[in-house]
Amino acid sequence: MKKPTLFKPREKFLVLAIGPSGADGLFLSVDEDRNIIFEKRVKDLDLKKFLASPMRNVAQKSWEGNYFFKAHRKVIVAADSALATTIPIPLDLLRESGAASAEIVLPELENLIAQAMGKIFNQCRNEAAARLGIHELDTIMVGAKARNFKVDGRLVVNPVGFTGKKISLLLELTFTGRALFEDLKQFFNAPEDFFFAESAQARLASLARARKLPINLIVDEGPRGTSLFVLQKTKDGHPVLYREKLAWSFDILFTRIAAELGVSDAAAREMYRAYLGGAMSEGAARAFKKFIDPAVERFFKEVGKGKIKGFVYVDAGHELPFDLPYRRGGVIFEHFPLTEILAQLGFAGRGEDAAAPAAVVSRHLLPFLEAYFDRSNSEINQKLRRRLHWLVD
């Protein structure tokens, strides 16, 4: 098992899960035996006030080298797809005529990628703005990572030192809105590594450590509907993320209950919890199931339109109306496999890890694990990060 490159044992962390309705924070640490220690969970944060407090156990330096906070704690942010999005761009970079026989050097690679970024930036920003539902001028690029390198069609970990005419790669550009960028600007502009990711992408990458691709994540986003994220392999065997909207949400389920029984939305939600918790009589439960079955079948119909395969994980914010694991055709809905991921990554585990609530596992622990083992801090990505500081200052 390789050691993580971004973080070290015994360090403390703050994992922020940020969505349109607010942010939740999970304070945790990893001891010398690689047990994950849950320290505290805080819900419904006012992000700006929370990060502005000098009493918080968060440590980052400003770009000038001054500490914002006194204590040492790495910050990891997993932002909802409504607030951040990553756009993958395959690039073929042609070297200057006559340079093919010379070894590729880092400054050359950096300049070639920077030139390509300049050409595609506006198009990518426009796409990101459309995904986030904001104006292009309020869409800020906060991340750029290059991976999946090839030189003249040959797979390489790092093209520097190789010879050839064409460098191919996948460039991932991450965007967020101006409001969230301003809240987190001190971290984006810090000299140390700061892990910021679109939540769905980070979670699926973590799940891929314990499950073969393709794997699927369904995220119920309330009034915004439901999103399906699919991580699958390209022809070259590299993982790539696809996304689409499903015409379904839990609101449909609660609206049907309210209409059928003539109750308020709040009462419908309470009755749903009572049904799932076995608090209804046998006859009432049978009748209630008939009310919700059409909405549940609509859910499966929408999932089926995506023609997905493999394991499906659901982050709904509500308990599902079917027990997990649940097989439907060629699809298996299952619990988040935290125990297997911890074992795969060499964590000792202490019991409470696997017993963590599903929402904590999905929104905090999966992004944490991906950040903990992040290996994207290559020389070229460090160079790209410095260019971002110049772009966003």
C-alpha positions, -999 to +999 in steps of 0.1 A: +000+000+000+015+033-011+015+061+014-008+091+007+010+121-008-012+149+003-017+141+040+001+123+068-011+102+098-020+120+130-031+150+111-065+166+118-091+174+091-122+193+086-145+179+058-170+204+046-200+191+025-215+222+009-249+223-009-274+249-021-291+249+013-260+252+035-229+233+047-222+205+072-188+200+087-172+168+101-141+172+123-119+140+123-084+128+126-063+097+118-041+082+145-008+063+141-027+030+136-047+046+108-080+046+127-104+073+117-114+092+148-148+111+145-145+142+167-175+163+160-201+169+133-217+204+129-248+209+108-264+239+090-233+261+091-232+297+081-201+291+060-189+327+059-192+332+096-178+298+104-147+303+083-142+338+096-140+327+132-104+328+145-115+302+171-121+275+145-095+246+144-086+253+108-051+260+096-042+276+062-018+303+052-026+332+030-007+336-002+016+360+016+023+333+043+002+346+072-020+322+091-057+327+091-062+303+120-039+291+148-045+254+150-035+229+123-063+212+104-064+203+068-096+215+050-114+193+025-144+206+006-169+185-013-193+208-031-226+198-045-230+196-083-252+227-081-222+246-068-192+231-085-187+212-117-157+195-134-154+195-172-130+169-188-114+179-220-093+155-241-064+173-256-039+165-284-009+189-281+014+191-312+050+200-305+069+225-327+082+213-360+116+196-355+111+191-317+100+155-319+135+141-314+141+163-283+130+152-248+099+169-235+107+193-207+084+206-180+083+243-192+074+231-227+046+209-213+033+237-191+032+262-220+015+238-244-013+231-218-016+268-209-020+277-246-047+250-250-065+262-218-066+297-233-083+285-264-110+264-246-115+284-215-145+305-226-163+274-240-157+255-208-168+284-186-200+288-206-208+251-202-200+253-165-222+284-161-251+265-178-247+236-155-245+258-124-273+281-136-253+313-132-238+340-154-205+333-172-189+363-154-198+347-120-183+313-130-148+310-116-122+283-126-107+270-093-090+237-104-070+224-134-055+189-134-039+170-162-038+132-163-040+102-186-009+112-206+002+097-239+032+104-262+025+095-298-002+071-286+020+054-258+006+056-223+030+073-199+027+084-163+046+117-171+056+128-206+086+148-193+117+130-206+101+113-235+104+121-272+076+124-297+055+146-319+022+146-300+013+148-263-023+136-255-039+141-221-072+146-202-075+181-188-101+185-160-112+220-153-132+226-121-155+257-118-176+272-090-197+303-086-184+336-074-203+334-041-187+301-030-153+312-044-154+343-022-163+322+009-133+299+002-109+324-014-084+322+015-080+285+008-079+287-030-051+313-026-032+294+000+003+280-008-005+246+007-026+219-009-063+224-005-086+197-017-117+210-034-139+187-056-173+183-070-188+160-045-202+133-069-169+129-086-150+125-054-175+100-040-175+079-071-137+079-072-137+066-036-163+039-044-142+028-074-115+017-049-138-011-037-160-017-067-153-024-104-165+002-130-191+011-140-206+024-108-235+048-103-245+075-078-280+089-077-283+122-058-317+135-048-315+173-050-349+183-037-366+210-059-337+207-084-347+171-092-324+141-092-290+136-108-275+104-120-237+102-121-220+073-138-183+065-135-171+042-163-141+034-183-131+048-216-116+027-244-082+034-230-093+020-196-094+054-178-123+064-156-146+092-169-177+107-153-210+111-171-241+128-157-277+133-165-309+144-149-337+120-138-373+132-139-379+121-104-374+134-068-386+125-033-409+155-036-430+134-061-434+107-035-445+131-007-468+150-031-486+118-039-490+108-003-503+143+005-528+142-024-540+107-017-545+112+020-554+149+020-526+159+044-499+185+045-464+179+031-450+178+066-476+152+076-469+132+045-432+131+054-440+120+089-463+092+077-436+081+053-411+078+082-437+059+103-443+035+074-406+027+070-401+024+107-429-002+110-451+020+132-482+014+111-506-015+115-504-043+090-535-031+072-525+005+072-490-004+059-506-023+030-528+006+021-499+031+024-478+009+001-504+011-026-503+049-024-466+051-029-460+022-053-467+043-085-442+069-074-416+042-066-422+025-099-417+058-117-383+061-099-372+027-113-385+036-147-364+068-148-333+049-136-340+023-163-339+050-190-302+056-182-295+020-192-270+017-164-252-013-152-235-024-120-238-011-085-260+019-077-257+041-046-284+065-036-279+097-016-314+108-010-315+126+023-345+103+031-347+066+038-354+046+007-388+028+003-370-005-004-345-025+016-308-027+005-293-045-012-320-045-038-318-060-073-338-046-102-330-063-135-292-060-140-288-033-114-280-037-078-288-009-053-266-013-022-253+004+009-221+025+006-194-001+011-173+018+037-160-013+054-145-026+022-131+007+012-114+011+046-099-024+043-088-018+007-070+014+017-054-001+048-073+016+075-076-004+107-112+006+114-127+009+148-163-003+143-179+032+145-165+039+110-187+013+094-216+023+116-216+059+106-249+073+092-252+069+054-253+106+049-220+110+067-204+082+048-216+096+014-211+133+019-181+134+042-161+102+045-160+092+008-146+127-002-122+125+028-108+092+017-104+104-019-086+135-006-064+114+017-051+093-011-051+120-038-020+117-060-027+145-085-002+169-070+024+163-098+048+189-110+027+199-139-004+202-118+015+223-093+024+246-122-012+247-134-023+256-098+000+285-097-015+298-130-049+296-113-037+318-085-028+344-111-061+340-129-083+344-098-065+370-078 
